[in-house]
């Protein structure tokens, strides 16, 4: 008879799973605000647990070592996403109660006392074993996050840079557990030494960053490996270029990135520092996303994006009332000098020089400098000449 009851419950698995998950969400505050992916995970665990308990009941079996390892892993995951252990344990007790009610409803006229006692003994042993396993996994992960915070932060940074942190809620949980915060948009700084005899170390990097990047209440997350440092900084962070020069470091700082943009930004930033010619740093120690995109386009990198290059460089010039600056830039690129560009546009030379000055202020690029001129011209050509 146990076999029949189990099969009936599994035949209606979708309804059974929905009943259990709804009860957990409605009764336990820690589960009330879960997002779609998190609810899907809860649902999958409920399904696995239901199948496992019912199979063990039919077979007169007990949890094995593989089950214990799985529960430890679930406990560790709940520690990392910030769900409190009492709430997690209550969710399993509530799920067990719901399963008992469902078994009773389906097997009331077919099960005898031995069947009910067998399920009761199995569940008491199961709740005892899973409680210990969940507790062990949860505490071990929480201790790791608290006791070796630098390693936990490093894991988080790696996940962000590799695109492994995919849910906003999951990220928020991990940041909260580590006492960190990130705004909806951030900056990414990639640093490398200029040559032999210099290196980027965590201590030196912390001294460089100082208060310069602690803007807007957002945390700074860094990773230093071999000859490269990568730092996730607040969106509008600034850097003391003089200190970079003093330390013989070069960098690329890309601002205004969504969290999902970080893997792409890391790839183009690293590629830039590996392939940019020395003249790219002639007037600046820290390059930006436009420089990185230019190198990506010129070298055929997988993240090459001429449209984004145009947008990043020329966005301030593409709409009125700044469109006259774009017109002036195109004339300057064609003519090669301010005086000849003024002739092309029928302007007074002083007016043309004023436009070029405003262009430098708005874009941060000076077309008189070879590298900046290359970036500007690539951006103009990338969208077609007006």
Order of alpha helices (4+ residues) and beta strands (2+ residues): alpha-alpha-alpha-alpha-alpha-alpha-alpha-alpha-beta-alpha-beta-beta-alpha-beta-alpha-beta-alpha-alpha-alpha-alpha-alpha-alpha
